Amino acid sequence: MPLETRVYQKEHSLSFFKLLKSSLQDIYASRFLARQLTVRDIKAQYRQSYFGFLWAFVMPLTTAFVWIFLNGTGTIKLSDTGVPYPVYAFSGTLIWSIITGAINAPLTSTKSAKGIMSKINFPKEALIVSGIYKVLFDSSLKIVLLLVFVFVYGVGFHWSMLLFPLAIIGLILFGVTLGLFITPLGMLYNDVAKMISMGLKLVMYITPVVYAMPKTGMMNTMMSNNPLTALILTTRDTVLGTASGFTMPYVWVMLACLPLCFLGLVFYRMSIPVIVERA
């Protein structure tokens, strides 16, 4: 079988749609490579860990239990959530962990492959797909535990649960879209990853993750204008069978994500080879 000959040359004019088409084609063509990278990274992550996959539950469980303890002991007084608070808190922290994992996925996957990118020519989009696979894997483990919470605390089955997987895909789309724009800067400056981590921790407190949105006041205004509020509340509604009234804002956020995701793919495709070459 003859080897493919590919000629690289500097282009003076770049077409957005050509770059997008090439990016989407490489995403499809690199499915096998993305799976191999995912399996490698997951095995490396848990190979020398005594607790193994249990670490996937630690962060959302720890955050939820802290708030459950504070609320249960009366240390802080939270508004009524309409459902058992442990379910409300854990569902919120789980959803939040999926969003933050999706935001960090492109940067984490690209950084982990920095050594081989300078030595082997392969579609860099495989790293994005690999990051999404890892987020889906971690999310599936957490969702199983969430379902245990839902039934143990008597919330029970709701038909809206059938929409929960679609809502999760929406969360991942939102997170990866942001991650595509952050990754090139994160590859250049290590401070970016630290700033994103710190910023997300602050944003969590103006998002109804572990407490209900106030009826009035400045916090109500801040949460209402926070796009993450629609993502958190609508996804939680599908699990708990509640109605927060943020379905349409959720739809608008998703519609805005689609063109931004395409723009992010083109930005990633153009910038990462240049950054790797300079590094």
Secondary structure, DSSP 8 states (H G I E B T S, - for coil): -----------SS--HHHHHHHHHHHHHHTHHHHHHHHHHHHHHHHTT-SSGGGHHHHHHHHHHHHHHHHHHTTSS-----SS-HHHHHHHHHHHHHHHHHHHHHHHHHHHHTHHHHTTS---THHHHHHHHHHHHHHHHHHHHHHHHHHHHTT----GGGGGHHHHHHHHHHHHHHHHHHHHHHHHH-THHHHHHHHHHHHHHTTTTSSS---SSSHHHHHHHT-HHHHHHHHHHHHHHT---S-HHHHHHHHHHHHHHHHHHHHHHHHHHHHHHHH-
